[in-house]
Amino acid sequence: MTEDLSPNPGLLPNGLRDLLPPDAEVEANSVHALMEVFSLHGYQRVEAPLVEFEETLLAGSGAAVADQTFRVMDPDSHRMMGIRADITPQIARIATTRLEGAPRPLRLSYAGTCLRLRGNSLSPDRQLVQAGIEMIGVDSPDSDAEMVLVGSEALAALGLERVSFDLTLPSLATALVDAAGLPPDRRAALVRALDRKDAAAVTERAGPLAGTLTDLLLAAGPADRAMAALAAADLPVEARAHAERLAASLAAIRARAPHIRLTVDPVEFRGFRYHSGVCVTVYAPGRHEELGRGGRYICGESEPATGLTLYPDALHRAVGARGSRPRVFIAREADPAHTHGPALRRRGFATVSALGKVDDILAEARRMLCTHYLLDGTAVPIQAE
């Protein structure tokens, strides 16, 4: 028997997937809700192309995602192009070129699809949607706080109110590792130990800062406990300045929104390598998947900036099953003058009109995956079988 080697039209590369009804509509509605909150806070929407010339896409902060970027040849110019793996570097490019003369602070929002070379164990998808905000041209605790406050309100619009914002300071870990004065091989081993949260290995490899780094590693958790450990730690001058900035940003958040759940991980440094100051990662209770990530970075050559990127696909999974809008089946004889459809759509229903005579309206409505059918001018719910 000859083996059938014809391609399977439904097979997709690893990390890529089709989004089907109702999930595609739910995700689109989620993005719309996020963007509406961003807009209400003064963030103006911009759109960047999916593909750019490699030298501009990977310039500045874009260099941090070079190892996650697909390259393709432009058949028109014969120049190499990159498919974006992250939108933030593109926003930085727009801010420093097309919007160079715009008033600062510049508040921009965006939504779009990215493509990455590899997924990871927690997020295997290589194609993902991002929706986020960037504030460019100011460096202050209040701007750090605004990222958390706007993000919290946007998540609440999706029904996610019990979320945690984990504040981190990658620059603090870097300053402490630098201060340890270790040779390259021991430095690399210490960085791996911090990344794995291996307290025993940190104690063994951190040299004169072993006690400080281990105490800060074990202090990760509720904000007050972590900040108390930072305040008590014997930090080098540069590291102390970073810790004081984190404390100021934390205070700014609490002054405006004391209800927000905050945690602090003093020596966490994972994330995009372009982050240079106070950073934040968003989590939902009981889930290890990141709902969003952001933080401070340098826009262009020297302009301060901060941002927050939310991941609608992860938000969808955290929110749980949410149906799309209700669907009303309209048989021809139920609305011969086509007068009820517009009114139903204004009320938020999707209408599915019959294209011919229907013998069993209820059966056809179920077949068309409708939640209601039109009877005597009223949308009647369909009971589950």
C-alpha positions as CSV (number, residue, x, y, z in Angstrom):
1,M,0.0,0.0,0.0
2,T,1.5,3.4,-1.0
3,E,1.8,5.9,1.8
4,D,-0.1,9.1,1.2
5,L,2.5,11.9,1.3
6,S,0.1,14.7,0.2
7,P,0.3,17.7,2.5
8,N,-2.3,18.2,5.3
9,P,-3.9,21.6,4.6
10,G,-4.8,21.9,8.2
11,L,-1.3,21.4,9.5
12,L,0.5,24.5,10.7
13,P,4.1,25.1,11.9
14,N,4.8,24.6,15.6
15,G,3.7,27.6,17.6
16,L,1.2,28.9,15.0
17,R,-2.5,28.3,15.2
18,D,-5.8,29.3,13.7
19,L,-8.2,31.2,16.0
20,L,-11.8,30.0,15.4
21,P,-15.2,31.2,16.4
22,P,-16.0,32.4,19.0
23,D,-12.4,32.8,20.3
24,A,-11.4,35.1,17.4
25,E,-14.3,37.5,18.1
26,V,-13.7,37.4,21.8
27,E,-10.0,38.3,21.3
28,A,-10.9,41.1,18.9
29,N,-13.4,42.5,21.4
30,S,-10.8,42.3,24.2
31,V,-8.3,44.3,22.2
32,H,-11.0,46.9,21.4
33,A,-11.8,47.2,25.1
34,L,-8.1,47.6,26.1
35,M,-7.6,50.2,23.4
36,E,-10.7,52.1,24.5
37,V,-9.3,52.4,28.1
38,F,-5.9,53.5,26.7
39,S,-7.6,56.2,24.6
40,L,-9.6,57.5,27.5
41,H,-6.3,58.1,29.4
42,G,-4.9,60.2,26.5
43,Y,-2.9,57.5,24.7
44,Q,-3.1,58.1,20.9
45,R,-3.1,55.0,18.7
46,V,-0.4,54.4,16.1
47,E,0.2,51.5,13.8
48,A,3.6,50.2,12.6
49,P,4.2,47.8,9.7
50,L,4.6,44.1,10.4
51,V,7.9,44.1,8.4
52,E,10.7,46.6,8.3
53,F,14.2,46.9,7.0
54,E,16.4,44.9,9.3
55,E,18.8,47.8,10.1
56,T,15.9,50.0,11.4
57,L,13.8,47.3,13.0
58,L,16.8,46.1,15.1
59,A,18.3,49.5,15.9
60,G,18.3,50.9,19.4
61,S,16.1,48.9,21.7
62,G,15.3,46.6,18.8
63,A,18.7,45.0,19.1
64,A,17.4,43.2,22.3
65,V,15.0,41.1,20.2
66,A,17.4,40.4,17.3
67,D,17.7,36.7,18.3
68,Q,13.9,36.3,18.1
69,T,13.4,38.0,14.7
70,F,12.6,36.3,11.4
71,R,14.5,37.6,8.4
72,V,13.3,37.8,4.9
73,M,14.6,39.2,1.6
74,D,12.7,42.1,0.1
75,P,12.3,41.1,-3.6
76,D,11.8,44.8,-4.5
77,S,14.9,46.4,-2.9
78,H,16.9,43.2,-2.4
79,R,17.5,44.4,1.2
80,M,17.1,42.2,4.3
81,M,13.9,42.8,6.3
82,G,12.8,41.6,9.7
83,I,9.3,40.5,10.9
84,R,8.7,42.3,14.2
85,A,9.0,40.2,17.4
86,D,8.0,43.1,19.6
87,I,6.2,46.3,18.9
88,T,7.8,48.6,21.5
89,P,11.0,49.2,19.5
90,Q,8.9,50.3,16.5
91,I,7.1,52.8,18.7
92,A,10.5,54.1,19.8
93,R,11.4,54.5,16.1
94,I,8.2,56.4,15.4
95,A,8.6,58.7,18.4
96,T,12.2,59.6,17.5
97,T,11.5,60.2,13.8
98,R,7.9,60.8,12.6
99,L,6.9,62.3,16.0
100,E,10.2,63.9,17.0
101,G,8.7,67.3,17.3
102,A,5.5,66.2,19.2
103,P,5.0,67.6,22.7
104,R,6.4,65.5,25.6
105,P,5.4,63.4,27.4
106,L,4.2,61.6,24.3
107,R,1.5,59.0,25.0
108,L,1.1,56.4,22.3
109,S,-0.9,53.1,22.2
110,Y,-0.8,50.2,19.8
111,A,-2.2,46.8,19.0
112,G,-0.9,44.2,16.5
113,T,0.6,40.8,15.8
114,C,4.2,39.8,16.4
115,L,6.1,36.7,15.2
116,R,9.0,35.1,17.1
117,L,11.5,32.5,16.2
118,R,10.8,30.5,19.4
119,G,8.3,30.1,22.1
120,N,9.0,29.0,25.6
121,S,7.7,26.4,28.1
122,L,5.1,28.8,29.5
123,S,4.1,30.4,26.2
124,P,4.8,28.1,23.3
125,D,3.0,30.3,20.7
126,R,5.3,32.0,18.3
127,Q,2.6,34.3,16.9
128,L,1.1,36.6,19.5
129,V,-1.0,39.7,19.7
130,Q,0.2,42.7,21.7
131,A,-1.8,45.7,23.0
132,G,0.0,48.3,24.9
133,I,1.0,51.9,25.8
134,E,4.2,53.8,25.8
135,M,5.0,57.1,27.5
136,I,8.0,58.8,26.0
137,G,10.0,61.9,27.2
138,V,9.7,61.7,31.0
139,D,11.5,59.8,33.7
140,S,9.6,60.0,37.0
141,P,8.0,57.8,39.6
142,D,4.6,59.1,38.5
143,S,5.1,57.9,35.0
144,D,6.0,54.5,36.3
145,A,2.9,54.5,38.4
146,E,0.7,55.5,35.4
147,M,1.7,52.3,33.6
148,V,0.4,50.2,36.5
149,L,-2.8,52.3,37.0
150,V,-3.8,52.4,33.3
151,G,-3.0,48.7,33.0
152,S,-5.1,47.9,36.0
153,E,-8.1,49.7,34.6
154,A,-7.7,48.1,31.2
155,L,-7.6,44.6,32.8
156,A,-10.7,45.5,34.9
157,A,-12.5,46.3,31.7
158,L,-12.1,42.6,30.7
159,G,-13.2,41.4,34.1
160,L,-9.7,40.8,35.5
161,E,-9.6,42.7,38.8
162,R,-7.7,40.2,41.0
163,V,-4.4,40.7,39.3
164,S,-0.9,41.2,40.7
165,F,1.7,43.7,39.5
166,D,5.2,42.3,40.2
167,L,7.7,45.2,40.3
168,T,11.3,44.4,39.4
169,L,14.5,46.3,38.9
170,P,16.8,44.6,36.4
171,S,19.4,47.4,36.8
172,L,19.7,46.6,40.5
173,A,20.7,43.0,39.9
174,T,23.2,44.1,37.3
175,A,24.7,46.7,39.6
176,L,25.1,44.1,42.4
177,V,26.7,41.6,40.1
178,D,29.0,44.3,38.8
179,A,29.9,45.2,42.4
180,A,30.8,41.6,43.2
181,G,33.8,42.0,41.0
182,L,33.8,38.4,39.8
183,P,35.8,37.0,36.9
184,P,33.7,36.3,33.8
185,D,33.1,32.6,34.4
186,R,32.0,33.0,38.0
187,R,29.9,36.0,37.0
188,A,28.1,33.9,34.4
189,A,27.5,31.2,37.0
190,L,26.1,33.7,39.4
191,V,23.7,35.1,36.8
192,R,22.4,31.6,36.1
193,A,21.9,31.0,39.8
194,L,19.9,34.2,40.1
195,D,17.9,33.3,37.1
196,R,17.0,29.9,38.5
197,K,16.3,31.4,42.0
198,D,18.8,29.0,43.4
199,A,19.6,30.5,46.8
200,A,22.3,27.9,47.7
201,A,24.1,28.5,44.4
202,V,23.9,32.3,44.9
203,T,25.4,32.0,48.4
204,E,28.2,29.9,46.9
205,R,29.0,32.1,43.9
206,A,28.3,35.7,45.0
207,G,31.6,36.3,46.8
208,P,31.5,39.4,49.1
209,L,27.9,40.1,48.2
210,A,26.6,36.6,48.9
211,G,24.7,37.6,52.0
212,T,23.1,40.6,50.4
213,L,22.0,38.8,47.2
214,T,20.7,35.8,49.1
215,D,18.6,38.0,51.5
216,L,17.1,39.9,48.5
217,L,16.5,36.7,46.6
218,L,14.5,35.2,49.5
219,A,12.7,38.5,50.1
220,A,10.7,38.3,46.9
221,G,7.0,38.5,47.5
222,P,4.6,41.1,49.1
223,A,5.9,44.6,48.5
224,D,6.3,45.7,52.1
225,R,8.5,42.7,53.0
226,A,10.7,43.0,49.9
227,M,11.1,46.8,50.3
228,A,12.1,46.3,54.0
229,A,14.8,43.9,52.9
230,L,16.0,46.4,50.4
231,A,16.1,49.2,52.9
232,A,18.1,47.1,55.4
233,A,20.5,45.8,52.8
234,D,24.1,47.0,52.6
235,L,24.0,48.2,49.0
236,P,26.7,49.9,46.9
237,V,26.0,53.5,46.0
238,E,24.7,52.8,42.5
239,A,22.5,49.9,43.7
240,R,21.1,52.1,46.5
241,A,20.0,54.7,44.0
242,H,18.1,52.1,42.0
243,A,16.4,50.8,45.2
244,E,15.3,54.3,46.2
245,R,13.8,54.8,42.7
246,L,11.8,51.6,43.1
247,A,10.6,52.8,46.5
248,A,9.5,56.1,45.0
249,S,7.6,54.4,42.2
250,L,5.9,52.1,44.6
251,A,4.8,55.0,46.8
252,A,3.4,56.8,43.7
253,I,1.3,53.8,42.8
254,R,-0.1,53.4,46.3
255,A,-0.8,57.2,46.6
256,R,-3.2,56.9,43.6
257,A,-4.5,53.3,43.8
258,P,-3.9,51.7,47.2
259,H,-6.1,48.8,46.3
260,I,-3.8,47.4,43.6
261,R,-2.0,44.2,44.7
262,L,1.8,44.8,44.4
263,T,4.7,42.4,44.8
264,V,8.4,43.0,44.5
265,D,11.2,40.8,43.3
266,P,14.4,42.8,44.0
267,V,16.8,40.7,42.0
268,E,14.6,39.5,39.1
269,F,16.1,40.5,35.7
270,R,14.4,38.5,33.1
271,G,12.6,40.2,30.2
272,F,13.7,42.1,27.2
273,R,17.3,43.4,27.5
274,Y,16.3,46.9,26.6
275,H,14.7,47.5,30.0
276,S,16.8,49.8,32.1
277,G,14.8,50.8,35.2
278,V,11.6,50.0,37.1
279,C,9.8,47.1,35.3
280,V,6.5,45.3,35.9
281,T,5.1,41.9,35.1
282,V,1.4,41.2,35.4
283,Y,0.0,37.9,36.8
284,A,-3.4,36.5,37.6
285,P,-3.9,34.4,40.8
286,G,-3.2,30.8,40.3
287,R,-1.6,31.2,36.9
288,H,2.1,31.2,36.0
289,E,1.6,32.7,32.6
290,E,2.4,36.4,32.2
291,L,-0.5,38.6,31.2
292,G,1.7,41.5,30.4
293,R,5.1,43.0,30.8
294,G,6.6,46.5,30.7
295,G,9.1,48.9,32.1
296,R,11.5,51.7,31.6
297,Y,13.9,51.9,28.6
298,I,15.8,54.4,26.5
299,C,14.0,55.6,23.4
300,G,16.4,56.4,20.6
301,E,19.7,57.7,21.8
302,S,18.9,59.1,25.2
303,E,15.2,59.9,25.6
304,P,13.6,58.3,28.7
305,A,10.5,56.1,28.2
306,T,8.4,53.5,29.8
307,G,5.6,51.3,28.7
308,L,3.3,48.3,29.3
309,T,2.4,45.5,26.9
310,L,-0.6,43.3,27.5
311,Y,-1.0,39.9,25.8
312,P,-4.7,39.4,24.7
313,D,-4.3,35.7,24.1
314,A,-3.1,35.1,27.7
315,L,-5.8,37.5,29.0
316,H,-8.4,35.3,27.2
317,R,-7.1,32.2,28.9
318,A,-7.1,33.9,32.3
319,V,-10.6,35.3,32.0
320,G,-11.9,31.9,31.0
321,A,-14.8,31.0,28.6
322,R,-16.6,34.1,27.4
323,G,-19.2,33.8,24.7
324,S,-19.4,36.0,21.7
325,R,-22.5,38.2,21.2
326,P,-25.9,36.5,21.2
327,R,-27.1,35.4,17.7
328,V,-30.7,35.6,16.6
329,F,-32.0,33.4,13.8
330,I,-34.5,35.3,11.6
331,A,-36.7,33.2,9.3
332,R,-38.2,35.0,6.3
333,E,-41.8,34.6,7.5
334,A,-40.8,36.0,10.9
335,D,-39.7,39.3,9.5
336,P,-41.0,39.7,5.9
337,A,-40.5,43.5,5.9
338,H,-36.9,43.2,7.3
339,T,-37.8,45.7,10.1
340,H,-36.7,43.8,13.2
341,G,-33.1,43.1,12.2
342,P,-31.8,46.7,12.6
343,A,-33.4,47.0,16.0
344,L,-31.9,43.8,17.2
345,R,-28.4,44.7,16.0
346,R,-28.7,48.1,17.9
347,R,-29.4,46.1,21.0
348,G,-26.2,44.1,20.6
349,F,-27.5,41.0,18.9
350,A,-25.9,39.4,15.8
351,T,-28.7,38.5,13.3
352,V,-28.5,35.4,11.1
353,S,-31.1,35.7,8.3
354,A,-32.5,32.6,6.5
355,L,-31.8,32.6,2.8
356,G,-34.8,30.5,1.9
357,K,-37.9,28.8,3.3
358,V,-37.2,27.0,6.6
359,D,-39.4,24.1,7.7
360,D,-38.2,23.8,11.3
361,I,-37.1,27.2,12.5
362,L,-35.9,26.0,15.9
363,A,-33.8,23.2,14.4
364,E,-32.3,25.6,11.8
365,A,-31.5,28.2,14.5
366,R,-29.6,25.5,16.5
367,R,-27.8,24.4,13.3
368,M,-26.6,27.9,12.7
369,L,-25.3,28.1,16.3
370,C,-27.8,30.8,17.3
371,T,-28.7,31.6,20.9
372,H,-32.2,33.0,20.0
373,Y,-34.8,32.9,17.3
374,L,-37.3,35.6,16.2
375,L,-40.9,35.0,17.1
376,D,-43.6,37.6,16.9
377,G,-41.0,40.4,16.9
378,T,-39.2,39.1,20.0
379,A,-35.8,37.4,20.3
380,V,-36.7,34.1,22.1
381,P,-33.8,32.2,23.9
382,I,-33.2,28.7,22.7
383,Q,-33.1,26.2,25.5
384,A,-30.3,23.7,25.6
385,E,-31.2,20.3,24.4
